[in-house]
């Protein structure tokens, strides 16, 4: 998109505004007394300078816009009080008509459209009362009104185009993020599928070779592998090599281990995730509980993972059996998201 430098626009507007000042000074001999016209020139110059100040915001402050309207109301009264509205020899002495149109155009361009319309409406009313309706065309009032109306419509169109552009950019960014997320999920599924294949392939080949005739130990090993595959599906980011090793060791000693990733630690990565999973592996390896549950915490929580270990009154509970009554909490650990924080036991 080609953009015009703001300094160039301000410079052109300043030159055009200065032209009206020159006309006002040039025609000082026409009014009955030049003092009111000089005051009008000064007011217009101050309002224009403030409106075109380079460091000002794009949207004109309301206080400045109201000051411009007051100037547009005062200047015609000052200059017109020293002129004959019925005379056709005023010439450039009616410089204020174009000046008001220019100042209100600047005001409209700087996103104060409603206020700018008030200024040209006052100019029209003053001209009708002072010189009659016919003077609207002969003095150029209609041209000034057209400038302001075009500026208002153009500003509104540009504002709408800007809003549309921002919406399109937001939609494009969301689409890009969605595509990146889908690609990331696909890559993650492929990695976990490859890991599952490596994990289960030897046992599957053994089952095929033996026609399904497995020993009790091999059947138990198949159940361990099934649980490991389930971990890859439900555990997701709760797993690394250390956690897998400790989970398998806990199951081999007879514990029930459940890993549940609700997706609330997807934003963790690198060293932070490694330290959180390191604490999880240490917790699983350091407990003798019969049932271990590791689950990610809710969104917005400072805790990354909550680990609960339950011990049964029945020491013969199977790693694959049902819950038994009389379970007691053997372990309660909250692993914080911030690795520098201490875990809550």
N, C-alpha and C positions, 0 to 999 in steps of 0.2 A: 504494500500500500504506500502510495506517494503522499507525503505529508509536507505541508508548507511550514517553514520555520515560524515560530510565534513572533520572533523579533521582527520579521519582515511584515507580518500582518499588522503588528502594533505600529510599525514605522509608517506604513501606508495610511492607516487610520489617523495617525497624528498629523501627517501632511494634509490630508483632506480636511481635518478639523481646523488646522492652522489657516487654511484657505478662507474659511468663514470669518476668522478673526481679522485677516487682512482686509476682507470686504467691509467688515464693520468699521475698521479704522479708516479705510478709504472713504467711507460715506459719512463720516462724522459731521460734515458740513451741511448735510440735508436736514437732520432733526432741528427743531426749534432751539433746544438746549442740548449740548453734547454730553453733559454729565451723566444722565440716566443711561445713555448708550454705552458710555465708558464703563459704568458699573456693570452693565449687562455683559460686556466683553470680558471683564475680569471674572465674573461669576461663571461664565461659560468656559473660560480658559481653565479655571480651577477644577470644575467638574470634569472636563475632558482629561486633564492631567491625572486626576485621581482614578478615573475610569480606565485609563491606558497605562497605569503604573505597571512596569514590567514584572515586579515581584508579587503582584496580586494573585489570588486564586482564580481558577477558571470561572467558578460561579461567583458573581459579584455579591458582596454582602448586602443584605436588605437595607441596611442603614444608608449605604452609598447610593443604592438604587432610588430610595425615597428622596435623598438629597438631589439627585439628578432630576427627578420629577418636579421638585420644588424650584430648581433652576429653570426648567422648561416652562413652568408657570410664571415665574418672575420676569424672565427675559422678555417675552412678548409684551407684558404690561409696561415694563420700563421703556422699551424702544417705541412701542406703539403710542405711548402717551405723548411723544414728541413728534409724531407724524400725523398726517391727514389721511385717514383711511379711504376717503373718497378720491384722493389724488392719484393720478397715473404717473406722476413724476418722482415717486419715491425711489425707484431704481434699486440700487444695491443696499439702500437703507433698510430693506426688509430681509437682510442677511440672516436674521434670526430664524426664519422659516426653515431653511436648509440646515441651520445649526441645530435646531431642536430635533429635526429628523435624524441627523447624524448621531447626536448624543443618545437618542432613544434606540437607534439601530445598534450602537455599541452596547447599550444596556440589555437589549434583547439577545444579542450574540453571547453575552456573558450570563445567560440562563436566568434572566429576570424578565420573561416575556410579558407577564401580566402587568407589571409596573410600567414597562415601556409603552404598552397600549394606552395606559392612562395619560401619559405625557402627550401623545399625538392627539388624543381625543380632546384634551384641554386646548391644544393648538387650533384644532378645527373650530371649537366653540368660540374661542377668542376671535378668530378671523371672521366668523359669521357675524358676531356682535359688533366688531370694530369696523369691518369693511363690507359686510354683506356676503351672501352665499356665492355670488359670482366671483369673489376674490379667491375662493378655494383653488380654482384652476389657474387664474392669472398670477397669483403669488407663489404657486408651486407647492401649496399645502398638500394637494392630492399626491404629488410625487413623494413628499416626505412620509405620508401615511403608507404608500406602497412600499417604500424602503423598509419601514418597520415591520409591516405585515410579512414581507418576504423573509426578513431576518427571523421573525418568530417561527414561520413555517419551516425554514431551513434548520433552525436550531432544534425544533422538535423532531424533524426527520433525522438529523445527525444523532440526537440522543437515542432515538429508537434504533438506529443502525448500530450505535455503540452497545446498547443492551442486547441486541440480537447477536452481535459479534461475541460478546462475553458469554452468552448462552451457548453458542456454537462451540466456543473454545472449551467451555465446561463440559459439554457433551462429548467433545472429542477426547478430552482428558479422561473422562469417566470410561469411555469406550476403550481407550488405550490401557487404563488400569484393569478393566475387566478382562481384556485379552491377555495381559501379562499374568493376571491371577489364574486364568484358565490354563495358560501354558505352564505356570508353576505347578498347578495341581496335576497336570498331565505328567510333567517330569517327576513329581513326587510319586505318583501312582506307578510309573514305570520303574523307578528305583525300588519301591517297596515290592512290586511284583517280581523284579529280578532277585531281590533278597529272599522272598518267599520261595521262589523256584530253587535257589541254591540250598535253602533250608530243608525243603521237603523232597527234592528230587532223589537223593540217595535212598530214602525210605520207600518212596513210590516205586523205584526200580526193584528194590528188594521184594516188595509186595507182588509185583508182576512176576519176578523170577520164581517166587515160591507159590504162586497161584493163590495167594491170600492166606496160606498156612503159616501163621506167625506164632511165636512163643508168647507166653504171658509177659515177659520182659519187653519184647518187641511191641506188643500191643500197648503196653504202658508208655513206651517211648513214642508211639504214634499219637497218643493222647497229649503227651507233652508238646509234640510238634504242632498238633491242632491248636493247642492253647497259644503257642508262639505265633502261629499264623493269625489267630484272633487278635493278639496283641498288636500286630502290624496294622490291622484294620482299625481297631478302637484306640490304640495307644498313640499312634502317629508320632508327635513330637516328644512324647514322654520316653522315647526309646533312643538309646545309643548302644554301643557295644558293651559298655560297663553295666547298664541297666539290664540289657538282655541276659548277660551272664549271671547277674545276681537273681533275676527273676527265675531263670531256669534252675539255679541252685536251690532257691526256696521251694520250688515245686518238687524237686527231687527229694527234698527232705520231708515232703508231705503237706506243704502249705498251699492254700488257695490264694492266688494272686490275681487281682483285677486292676487293669490299667484303663483309665478313661480320659481321653483328651477331648475337651469341649471346644477347642479352637481358641482359647483365650490367651495362649502364649505364642501365637503365631508371629507376634511382633518381636519376640526374642530371637536372638541369633548370635552366632560367633561365641565369644568368650562368656557372655552372660548366660547363654543357654547351656554351654558346657558345664559351668559351675553349678547351675541349678540341677542339671541331670546328675552331676557328680554327687551332690547331696542326696538326691533320690536313690542312687545306687548304694550309697553308704547306709542309708536308712533301711533299705530292704535287706542288705547283707548283715546289718547289725541287730536285727530283731529275730526272736524265736517264735513270733506269733503264728497261730495256725491259719489265720486269714489276714491278708494284706490288701488294702485298697488304696490306690494312688489316683488322685483325680485333680484336674486343673480347677482353679478357683474361678469365681464369677468375674465378669467384666468389671473393671474399675477397682478391683481389689489389689492391695499391695502384696498379697500372697500369690505366688505362682502355682504351687502344688500343695495339696493337703494329703498327708499320708496317715492312714489309720491302720493299726494292727490289733487284731482281736485274738484272744486266746480262749480256747474251749476247755471246759472242765473234763471233756473226754479226750484223752491223749491219743486215741486211736482214730480220730477223725481223718477221713481220706481227703487227699488233695482234690478229688473230683466229686466229693459227696455233697450232701445238702447241709444247710446251716443247722446247727444244733443249739438248743437252749442253754442258757447259762454262760454266754460269751462275756468276757471281760476285756476292757480296753487295755491292751499291753503297750500300745504306741500311739501317740498323737503328735504329729509334726506338721508345722506350717512352714514351707520353704518360701522365703520372700523372693520377689522378682528382682530386687536389687541385691547383687551378690555381696555387697558390703554390709548388708543388714544381717542380724543374727536370726537364725531359725527359731520359731516359737515351739516349744515342746509342751 
